[in-house]
Amino acid sequence: MTEPRIDLMKNEFGARLAKRLFAVHGLLQQSGLSHSTQNLVMLRASQINGCGNCIDMHAKEAAAEGETSTRLNLVAGWRHSTVFTEEEQAALALTEEATRLADASPGVTDETWAQAAKFYDEEQLVALVTLIAMINATNRMAVTLNQLGGSYEPGLAAATINS
């Protein structure tokens, strides 16, 4: 199937729902969790979930915010690269374990949680866990509705929040 099943923004209920999902994202942007880390987390979860729409969106938004192409290209192989801080690595490890719950994973290990807690305070951890949950939900919606990647323009999500 090469066409979206439903265009959320052209569906009255879907548009209201999408606006609220974007509003949660806007609230997360106000947390103490850096925008760079948030972008990396959303990109990595989207890669794991195979969501072309979200990969497109988050890579382009991160680039528009100044993220380098080297770092964006290495997110999928972050464990085997030198361009991420220990703090970012902790967030990416938490993202992977929380995203792969259905892959016979033991869930988030105490070791991974302790590493994240070493770098993030409680408010930031709440924001990080919420961000991971929200991007996973969004990935699942977009994949199910066959929302395709490739045409996203940076700033479109922010415009949706503010409309």
C-alpha positions as a Markdown table, in Angstrom:
| # | Residue | x | y | z |
|---|---|---|---|---|
| 1 | Met | 0.0 | 0.0 | 0.0 |
| 2 | Thr | 1.5 | 3.3 | -1.0 |
| 3 | Glu | -1.2 | 5.7 | 0.1 |
| 4 | Pro | -2.1 | 6.7 | 3.6 |
| 5 | Arg | -5.1 | 4.9 | 5.0 |
| 6 | Ile | -6.4 | 8.0 | 6.8 |
| 7 | Asp | -5.0 | 11.5 | 6.8 |
| 8 | Leu | -5.4 | 12.5 | 10.4 |
| 9 | Met | -5.3 | 16.2 | 9.6 |
| 10 | Lys | -8.2 | 15.9 | 7.2 |
| 11 | Asn | -10.3 | 13.9 | 9.7 |
| 12 | Glu | -12.0 | 16.1 | 12.4 |
| 13 | Phe | -11.4 | 13.8 | 15.3 |
| 14 | Gly | -8.0 | 12.8 | 14.0 |
| 15 | Ala | -6.9 | 16.5 | 13.8 |
| 16 | Arg | -8.1 | 17.2 | 17.3 |
| 17 | Leu | -6.2 | 14.1 | 18.6 |
| 18 | Ala | -3.0 | 15.0 | 16.6 |
| 19 | Lys | -3.1 | 18.5 | 18.1 |
| 20 | Arg | -3.3 | 17.1 | 21.6 |
| 21 | Leu | -0.4 | 14.7 | 20.9 |
| 22 | Phe | 1.6 | 17.6 | 19.6 |
| 23 | Ala | 0.6 | 19.6 | 22.7 |
| 24 | Val | 2.1 | 16.9 | 25.0 |
| 25 | His | 5.3 | 17.1 | 22.9 |
| 26 | Gly | 5.2 | 20.9 | 23.4 |
| 27 | Leu | 5.0 | 20.4 | 27.2 |
| 28 | Leu | 8.0 | 18.0 | 27.0 |
| 29 | Gln | 9.9 | 20.7 | 25.1 |
| 30 | Gln | 9.6 | 22.8 | 28.3 |
| 31 | Ser | 11.1 | 20.1 | 30.5 |
| 32 | Gly | 14.7 | 20.1 | 31.6 |
| 33 | Leu | 15.5 | 17.4 | 29.0 |
| 34 | Ser | 17.6 | 19.0 | 26.2 |
| 35 | His | 16.0 | 19.3 | 22.8 |
| 36 | Ser | 19.0 | 17.6 | 21.2 |
| 37 | Thr | 18.4 | 14.5 | 23.5 |
| 38 | Gln | 14.7 | 14.6 | 22.8 |
| 39 | Asn | 15.4 | 14.6 | 19.0 |
| 40 | Leu | 17.8 | 11.7 | 19.3 |
| 41 | Val | 15.4 | 9.7 | 21.4 |
| 42 | Met | 12.5 | 10.3 | 19.0 |
| 43 | Leu | 14.6 | 9.4 | 16.0 |
| 44 | Arg | 16.0 | 6.2 | 17.6 |
| 45 | Ala | 12.5 | 4.9 | 18.6 |
| 46 | Ser | 11.2 | 5.7 | 15.2 |
| 47 | Gln | 14.0 | 3.8 | 13.6 |
| 48 | Ile | 13.4 | 0.7 | 15.7 |
| 49 | Asn | 9.6 | 0.9 | 14.9 |
| 50 | Gly | 10.3 | 1.4 | 11.2 |
| 51 | Cys | 8.2 | 4.6 | 11.1 |
| 52 | Gly | 9.3 | 6.4 | 7.9 |
| 53 | Asn | 7.0 | 9.4 | 8.6 |
| 54 | Cys | 8.5 | 9.9 | 12.1 |
| 55 | Ile | 12.1 | 9.3 | 11.0 |
| 56 | Asp | 11.6 | 11.9 | 8.3 |
| 57 | Met | 10.1 | 14.4 | 10.8 |
| 58 | His | 12.5 | 14.0 | 13.6 |
| 59 | Ala | 15.7 | 13.9 | 11.5 |
| 60 | Lys | 14.6 | 17.1 | 9.7 |
| 61 | Glu | 13.5 | 18.9 | 12.9 |
| 62 | Ala | 16.9 | 17.9 | 14.5 |
| 63 | Ala | 18.8 | 19.2 | 11.5 |
| 64 | Ala | 16.8 | 22.4 | 11.5 |
| 65 | Glu | 17.8 | 22.8 | 15.2 |
| 66 | Gly | 21.5 | 22.4 | 14.3 |
| 67 | Glu | 22.1 | 18.7 | 14.8 |
| 68 | Thr | 24.9 | 17.5 | 12.6 |
| 69 | Ser | 24.4 | 15.0 | 9.7 |
| 70 | Thr | 27.2 | 12.8 | 11.3 |
| 71 | Arg | 25.2 | 12.4 | 14.5 |
| 72 | Leu | 21.9 | 11.9 | 12.7 |
| 73 | Asn | 23.5 | 9.3 | 10.5 |
| 74 | Leu | 25.0 | 7.4 | 13.5 |
| 75 | Val | 21.9 | 7.3 | 15.7 |
| 76 | Ala | 21.1 | 3.8 | 14.6 |
| 77 | Gly | 24.6 | 2.7 | 15.5 |
| 78 | Trp | 25.1 | 4.9 | 18.5 |
| 79 | Arg | 26.8 | 2.1 | 20.5 |
| 80 | His | 29.5 | 1.9 | 17.9 |
| 81 | Ser | 30.3 | 5.5 | 17.5 |
| 82 | Thr | 32.2 | 8.3 | 19.2 |
| 83 | Val | 29.8 | 11.2 | 18.7 |
| 84 | Phe | 27.4 | 10.8 | 21.6 |
| 85 | Thr | 27.9 | 11.9 | 25.2 |
| 86 | Glu | 27.5 | 9.4 | 28.1 |
| 87 | Glu | 24.3 | 11.3 | 28.9 |
| 88 | Glu | 22.9 | 10.8 | 25.4 |
| 89 | Gln | 24.0 | 7.2 | 25.4 |
| 90 | Ala | 22.1 | 6.6 | 28.6 |
| 91 | Ala | 19.0 | 8.1 | 27.1 |
| 92 | Leu | 19.4 | 6.1 | 23.9 |
| 93 | Ala | 19.8 | 2.8 | 25.9 |
| 94 | Leu | 16.7 | 3.6 | 27.9 |
| 95 | Thr | 14.8 | 4.4 | 24.6 |
| 96 | Glu | 15.9 | 1.0 | 23.1 |
| 97 | Glu | 14.9 | -1.1 | 26.1 |
| 98 | Ala | 11.6 | 0.7 | 26.6 |
| 99 | Thr | 10.8 | 0.5 | 22.9 |
| 100 | Arg | 11.6 | -3.2 | 22.5 |
| 101 | Leu | 9.3 | -4.5 | 25.2 |
| 102 | Ala | 7.5 | -6.8 | 22.8 |
| 103 | Asp | 10.8 | -8.3 | 21.5 |
| 104 | Ala | 11.1 | -10.8 | 24.3 |
| 105 | Ser | 13.1 | -8.1 | 26.2 |
| 106 | Pro | 13.3 | -8.2 | 29.9 |
| 107 | Gly | 12.2 | -4.5 | 29.8 |
| 108 | Val | 14.2 | -1.7 | 31.2 |
| 109 | Thr | 17.1 | -3.2 | 33.3 |
| 110 | Asp | 18.1 | -1.8 | 36.6 |
| 111 | Glu | 21.5 | -1.1 | 35.1 |
| 112 | Thr | 20.1 | 1.0 | 32.3 |
| 113 | Trp | 17.8 | 2.8 | 34.7 |
| 114 | Ala | 20.7 | 3.5 | 37.0 |
| 115 | Gln | 22.8 | 4.9 | 34.2 |
| 116 | Ala | 20.0 | 7.2 | 33.1 |
| 117 | Ala | 19.4 | 8.3 | 36.7 |
| 118 | Lys | 23.1 | 9.2 | 36.9 |
| 119 | Phe | 22.6 | 12.0 | 34.4 |
| 120 | Tyr | 18.9 | 13.0 | 34.7 |
| 121 | Asp | 17.0 | 14.3 | 37.7 |
| 122 | Glu | 13.5 | 12.9 | 38.5 |
| 123 | Glu | 11.7 | 15.5 | 36.4 |
| 124 | Gln | 13.9 | 14.8 | 33.4 |
| 125 | Leu | 13.4 | 11.1 | 33.9 |
| 126 | Val | 9.6 | 11.5 | 33.9 |
| 127 | Ala | 10.0 | 13.6 | 30.7 |
| 128 | Leu | 12.2 | 11.0 | 29.1 |
| 129 | Val | 9.9 | 8.1 | 29.9 |
| 130 | Thr | 6.9 | 10.1 | 28.7 |
| 131 | Leu | 8.7 | 11.1 | 25.5 |
| 132 | Ile | 9.6 | 7.4 | 24.8 |
| 133 | Ala | 6.0 | 6.3 | 25.5 |
| 134 | Met | 4.6 | 9.1 | 23.3 |
| 135 | Ile | 6.9 | 8.5 | 20.3 |
| 136 | Asn | 6.2 | 4.8 | 20.5 |
| 137 | Ala | 2.4 | 5.5 | 20.4 |
| 138 | Thr | 2.8 | 8.0 | 17.6 |
| 139 | Asn | 5.0 | 5.5 | 15.6 |
| 140 | Arg | 2.4 | 2.8 | 16.0 |
| 141 | Met | -0.4 | 5.2 | 14.8 |
| 142 | Ala | 1.6 | 6.4 | 11.8 |
| 143 | Val | 2.7 | 2.9 | 10.7 |
| 144 | Thr | -0.9 | 1.5 | 11.1 |
| 145 | Leu | -2.3 | 4.4 | 9.1 |
| 146 | Asn | 0.5 | 4.2 | 6.6 |
| 147 | Gln | 1.7 | 7.7 | 7.0 |
| 148 | Leu | 4.6 | 8.0 | 4.6 |
| 149 | Gly | 8.0 | 9.7 | 5.1 |
| 150 | Gly | 9.7 | 12.0 | 2.7 |
| 151 | Ser | 7.6 | 15.1 | 2.5 |
| 152 | Tyr | 7.9 | 16.6 | 6.0 |
| 153 | Glu | 8.9 | 20.2 | 6.2 |
| 154 | Pro | 10.6 | 21.5 | 9.5 |
| 155 | Gly | 8.3 | 23.6 | 11.6 |
| 156 | Leu | 5.1 | 21.8 | 10.5 |
| 157 | Ala | 4.6 | 20.1 | 13.9 |
| 158 | Ala | 5.0 | 23.4 | 15.7 |
| 159 | Ala | 2.5 | 25.1 | 13.4 |
| 160 | Thr | 0.0 | 22.3 | 14.2 |
| 161 | Ile | 0.4 | 22.9 | 17.9 |
| 162 | Asn | -0.1 | 26.7 | 17.5 |
| 163 | Ser | -3.1 | 26.4 | 15.1 |
